Amino acid sequence: YLPSGHLVFAHEGSLFAIPFDLKRLEASGRAVPVVEQVMTAPDIGGAQFSVSDNGSLVYVQGKPGGTLVSIDWVGRDGKMQPLRQKTADIGDVEFSPDGKRMVFDAREGPRSDIWMYDWQRDTLTRLTFGGDSNYDPSWTPDGQRITYAMSEKGAVNLYWKRADGSGDAQRLTDFKGVSSYGSWSPDGKIMAFNANVSGSRTGWDIYTLAMEGDEKKGWKPGEPRLFLGTPAGEVLPVFSPDGRWLAYASNESGAQEVYVRPFPGPGGKWQISSGGGWKPVWSHANKELLYVTPSQQIMYVTYSSTADSFQAGQPKLWTEGRFTKFALHPDGKRLAVFKAPDGETQSQSNKVVFVFNFFEELRHKLEAIR
């Protein structure tokens, strides 16, 4: 709601405005498009705009939704080979523990679903059908199940389902708010995930959840426990191959960086990235921790550890090229990376537009249609 007497909202890449009567709490006119080409995210309903109380509008210019991408192999030498040439609006991707399959979320319109891709046979199988949208898939260490986030009726919780598609999905969390990006300890008994719980004063925090039972008796999720909750935002937790460390991203310094903490703790933390870092990924073949920089370069850090200490080396470039997202193959020698048409790695969204006296413009546009 704006002091000019209008509600503004984003829809399919445009900003709409509608007169709104605060006393009667109802619209007093019809919605009219007032700004075109505003960057929006249909899967979560987000839009890149803000309006100040004195009537200034700022927005990021761009097309709604994501980018259709193909998937390529790339090695440390920077040489690329096609992996999946057919394009799709793909979100996150992860290899199975044996490296023979991939799981990713792909969007069609406002909905996103989880798909299984057998890259050796070039076959694609849809895994999710319920909820409003499904994303952030990850494998359990035994390769038997896929964990993912499902949005439904305003809440986002974590579920898991058998990788062969059989059986029903089982809900693992029951938060009012958003819980997503679950990753598993090597023994498959503890899941770490990030959540933004309704009413929380700390925003995004990292929780753990222990699974009770077995394959014969069935699995039952325990109660989530807060692992790390500070005024900063902590996200994307992932266990080290030996289960003794947890890597994650945090903006505690004012910029997003990658850190490592001992699990289950207590203990201090070690900053891994330098100059910004996101999406930490452990190599299971080498003593390396990979991440993406704000400039979309893939870096790696070699490390060693003792019982209570973690020693990280200097960040180095893993391969040439700029990529928004990647998946590390279990052999540790190659990556699956996204490539947009014409060599672009993402939608152009680097233009910020300011509109001054926006309230006056709203009045003129809505009066013109009366």
Disulfide bonds with the S-S distance in Angstrom:
none
